[in-house]
Amino acid sequence: MGVPSFYKWLVGKYPNIVVPAKDDDGGGGTSAASPAGEEAGGPNGVYHNLYLDMNGIIHPCFHPEDQVYPPTTFDEVFEAMFEHMDRLFRIVRPTKLLYLAVDGVAPRAKMNQQRSRRFKAAKDAKDAEMEENLLRERFRAEGKEMQPRETHELSDPNAITPGTEFMEKLSKALEYYIRARLNNDPGWKGIKVILSDSNVPGEGEHKIMSFIRAQRSRENYDPNTRHCLYGLDADLIMLALASHELHFFYFAVLCQNQPENCVPLAKELFKTEETRKCRGWFPRAAEMTPRGRSLKKPYQFLNIWVLREYLELDLKIPNPVVKTDIERLLDDFIFICFLTGNDFIPHVPSVGIHECAVDLLMEVYKQTFNKMGGYIVNTERLKDKHAAYLKVSRLEKFFHELSFCEEKIFLKRYELQERLQRNILRRAAENEWNERNFDNMEGNCDGTDLTVKSFSTRCSISTCSADKSNITANTLELRQNIKDTLRNKQDLIKSGASKPYSIRLGVAGWKSRFYREKFDVERYNEVGNLKNGMIQKYLEGLCWVLQYYFADVPSWSWYYPFYYAPFASDFKGLSQFKISYTMAVLPQESSCALPKCYRKLMENEDTPIQKFYPSRMAVLPQESSCALPKCYRKLMENEDTPIQKFYPSQLKIDTHGKRFLWQGIAKLPFIDEKLLISATKTVENELAVHEMRRNTVQQDKIFMRNSNTLASNASLLQISDCSSKKLPIDPFTSELGGWLSSVDEDGIRCGFFRSPIKDREDIMNDQTVSFIFCNPEPVKIIPRLLEHVEKPEKTLTEDDISRKPLWHTYQGSRPPVTITATAEVQPMTSNFGRGRGNAIAAKTLQWCGNYGGGSHGADMAQCQGSTHDSGGANTFWTGGRACAGRGQYVGTFQRQQAAWRPIGSWARGGGSENRGGHGGSGQPRGW
């Protein structure tokens, strides 16, 4: 779940929110100078609780992008995860609690997104296989030997789905890891560890937030608890803001612009090393490199308190009609960001995160606040049965204001895309012409073999011997070629696969064209009914996501049944729509460990898809059917089954208006949940015992050393009576609230624990205990700061807020930048036209007028602050980069590292800024 690019936008706009993490690289273990439980903390300060969203660890270890030798077995994935978690623990060093949250069965609203992503991944894998076969044939024709592709346990990344064999083994591996560290690592001995694995329903990050909300509702909760949350999804930042906890830190990989790759590491390793294994490309070799050889990623902490400061300044309402409350402003900020899209509802078409949409939403909110009469949401009333926690009349005014920008955004988007397509096609034609001329030059060389092409080919063949080094190099070259080819095919414009964008959003008549093409409706009454249905469901979706972020899953069965969101201008008459859906509860199988107050909820019909196999069948394509038991595979593959229609052989992707294939919308048939469950029930009796075990709902487990105070207090629990013995946790002695019950397999026993991982030793004298753990009973939401919280000193002023024009208000794809010089007047020698002259630099220099007319920036000289003519027209060099174009272009342009912002009118002849003359100096024309 998440908003794409939100983290990058946030760090760019509010740079002081992040600080780099110090890593002392303590080696194989996690312990450091001071053991857990002491307030001394580590080099990055004191953190009481560390929460790991395991998605951010499982996926990078399962299919890493930065390793020369990726894993090929489950055990190697687990070893990489252990190393990863050791490093995270060593950096943060929590003193009280570690929470490991693995994704379980997700709400139905999320399953649609999971289904789309997995079907796309299957299609990509099929395309990659076809491309590999073609390239292997070409390499063999060139005489290059390669390692044959081998099958392995990690061939299908869709194995990372609740109920699969991999997830079952992962749960056992994580339990082994926890017990091993609690037994042997001094840094772990004083902490408690909660494991919520994939058999516990819910997304990992939301299981974490449910725990935090439940704990902070306790009477004796310490409001100065310092939380650290690790994960890869930027929505974790939104969840941290929604917690209204001041001492909250988001922990993530350093935000960088360049993609991860293994080239730097490969260059270093292949200087000296022989052939090694690489997943899917090299067979397992005896002389393997040390496990986990990869580039070390830097980490950073994002301070939620500083982010709150920034937002308080940036969301400042001029002359507000009601008293401003930063907590209410933050809740509204989180709510309006839902419009940029997430894993549950699509984004409003005019709101694109890559077009600085959050800036637009914030500006519209500030301008509309007084017109609305106050805040849009009141999260304090989320638990009230009939409370109006969403003011739809105010939301309608917000959409009305946003709709004024809609056509401008669409029109600019359309014009930029058309311009981009023309430029790409023009450059492709130029490259083709250059290559054709180059080939002609080769043909005139009278048999000489000095050309680059023939030299390269001869070298490749002559050096392609059967030794391991060359086989490795050839195989790596094959891998890179496959990646490059697939990446080029993803670019629909460059590959020539883009379709004419017939809708042309922003051009007169765009809305009727949209509904006609996307929904095949044209009559006025049909369009009206369709829009009303979309608005109804979208409003439900906004309320659903609001409750999901601030309270809990409001409904496991609700989902948004359209591929597209309504337009901002369509949100009218919202008061006529009634929001309702069945409230959610946990599945009945999990009631044995709950207090009585929870059990009465089990009578409600709205539960998650209670069995994991139906949930897997709801999201997996046919290509991943190997992750299912045999009895379920036939339901997928047999054409006579009622659910076969949910698994189309051809994936239809809507790429209209998109440049890249991955941006397209997968138009899959929506799953009929009742039909799916009824079909799977017909074959449930064919499941083996171990398959049935994977198909059950379980509870969180808590682990600690047997010397822990909580373990001593829980010694009265008996294993044999797990269904009736429930022990409330004493929050005064344990600093934790909730309930405990015994675990069937080991309860409070100490002793032997068998290693589930090959080459790992068994734990012979296990000094840890584990229990089933349940959160405290649900209470009222507290969307405000708690009493006695210690507020850090504010460090920001309004000067720290950067103001940029909104995306739709300027020409081009990048905003204009005003550069402030260091001196009052700073003469610089520059070239204009064909002569020399002087430029004038003031404190803030802006030049206005036209540029263009000839060259395309062919002479790529690196000239800071100078302007050159590369052949009969004007090519402006700005910060070492060429900016030129054909024809006349009126407006502004800039580059990220620009030294100037020329908007001037420059003469073809002459050397000064004035028309005519040679080598003189003067002011730009029209100054």
Secondary structure by P-SEA (a helix, b strand, c coil): ccccaaaaaaaaaccccbbbbbbcccccccccccccccccccccccccbbbbcccccccccccccccccccccaaaaaaaaaaaaaaaaaacccccbbbbbccccccccaaaaaaaaaaaaaaaaaaaaaaaaaaaaaaaaaccccccccccccccccccccccaaaaaaaaaaaaaaaaaaacccccccbbbbbbcccccccaaaaaaaaaaaaaacccccccbbbbbbccccaaaaaaaaaccccbbbbbcccccccccaaaaaaaaacccccccccccccccccccccccccbbbbbbbbaaaaaaaaaaaaccccccccccaaaaaaaaaaaaccccccccccccccccccaaaaaaaaaaaaaccccccccccccccccccccccaaaaaaaaaaaaaaaaaaaaaaaaaaaaaaaaaaaaaaaaaaaaaaaaaaaaaacccccccaaaaaaaaaaaaccccaaaaaaaaaaaaaaaaaaaaaaaccccccccccccccccccaaaaaaaaaacccccaaaaaaaaaaaaaaaaaaaaaaaaaacccccccccccccccccccccccccccbbbbcbbbbccccccccccaaaaaaccccccccccaaaaaaacccccccccccaaaaaaacccccccccccccbbbbbcccccccccccccccccaaaaaaaaaaaccccccaaaaaaabbbbbbbbbccccaaaaaaccccccccccbbbbbccccccccbbbbbbccccccccbbbbccccccccccccbbbbbccccccccccccccccccccccccccccbbbbcccccccccbbbbbbbbcccbbbbbbbcccbbbbbbbccbbbbbcccccccccccccccccbbbbcccbbbbbcccccccccccccbbbbcccccccccbbbbcccccccccccccccccccc
